[in-house]
């Protein structure tokens, strides 16, 4: 008879034999996750802008290499007026490029824009070297600080 009573009690109170988390334990975990998210999310939010700045630097490096190849073939860099367009099509103004390479000096048939969809600034002769190549960054204004600072070829 004792066995029958135990079986009846087990069926009347099914939750007593099951193990799980209490409401307080769940609330503690949720609060801890909230605190961690509050600390981590602001740090992650700056990463996309940092990635754009890195991409701009890589693009400036690739354009600089293409300009150097242009100079090797033609003996001079394109002028400021000819611009970076001289890397994808032979210049039609100023001193013409006599040994311009068929297919151009870039893999694409368009001059890339910076990650903020602005044109790169090209000056030849440059103030900091044979040529200056730069992106004004997200604010598209010369100068700036922090994430708005310019990305310059002579600083790489």
N, C-alpha and C positions, 0 to 999 in steps of 0.2 A: 504494500500500500504506500510506503514511503516513496517508492520510485514513481508511482503515478502522480503523487503530489508534486514532486520535483518537476516532472514533465509539464504539469499544468502551470506551475509557477513560471517555468521557462517560456511558455507560450504567452502568458499574460504580460510578462515584462521582457520583450525581446531585445530592447536596447541595453539592458544591463550587461549582457554578455558580449556586446560588440564594442570594439575599441575605435577611437577616432579623435579628432581635434575638438577642443572646446571653442566656443565663440571667442573667448578671451585670447586663446592662442592664435586663432586666425587673425584677430584684430592686431595683435603684436606684429605678426609677419607682414600684414598690409602696411602698417606704419613704418616698419623698417624698409620695405621696398619703396615707399614714398620718399623717405629721406634719401636713400641711395639715388633714386631717379632725380631728385632735386639737385644733387651734387654733380651727377654725371652729365645730364642733358645740356647744361650750359657749355660744358667743354666740348661736347660733340657738335654743337651748333656752329662753332667757328671752323670746323673742318672743311666744309664746302668752299669757303672763301680762301682758306689756305691751299686747297687743291687747285683752285683757279689761278692763284699766284704762282704756284709751282708749274702749272701748264704754260702760263705766260713766259716764264723763264726758259722752259724747254723749247717753246716756239721761237723765242729770241735766239737761242743757241742754234737751232736748225736754220733760221734765216741768216744768221751770221756765217754759218758754214757755206750756205748757198752763195752768199755775197763773195766769200773768199774764192770759191770755185769760179765765179764770174770774173773776178780779177785775174786769176791764173790764166783764163782763156783770152781775156781782152786787154790785160795790162793796166786796167784801172777799174775802180768801182763805178757803179751807175751814179749819176749826179742826183742831187736832191730832186730836181725837176723830173728826171726819168723815174725816180722812185723804185719801189720794190716791184713794180709792174715789169721792170726790165728783167726780172728773174723768170717770167713766164712767157714774155714775147719780146722780140728784138726792139730796142729803143728806136723811135722815129724822130726824136729831137736831140739836139746837142751832138756830141761826138758819137757816131754810130759804132756799135760793137761789131768789129770785123770778123771775129771768130766765135760769134754767139753759137752756143751749142743747140743743135736740133733737139726739140723737146723741152728746152728750157732747163732751169736749175732747181726746180721744185717738182716733187712727185705729183702734185695736183695742178690743174690748169687755172687755179685762182690763187691769189695771194691770201693766206689765212688772216683772219681777224683775231684780235685778242679774245680771251674768254668772256669778256663783257661786250662782245660784238662791236668793238671799235677798231679802227685801223691802227696798225703799229706806226709809230713816228720814225721816219728815216731821215737822217741829215748827213750829207757828205759834201765836203769834208766835215768831220765831226769836231766837236769841241773837246772830246775826251779820247780821241783816237782817229784812225782813218775814217771811221764812220760812227755815228751814234744811232742806236736802235733802241726804242723804248715803248712801253705801254704806260699810259697814265693811270691805269688801275680802274677800280669800279667807279670812282667819281669822275673819271675822264677829264681831270683838271691837272695841270702841272703841279708838282710838289705833293703835299699831303703827308700824313703820318699814320703809323700803324698799318691797318689793312688798306687804307687809301693811298699809301705811298707808291710812288712810281717804281716800275721794274725796268732797270737800265742795263744795257749790254756791257757797259764798262764796270759794272759792279759785280759781274759774275765771274 
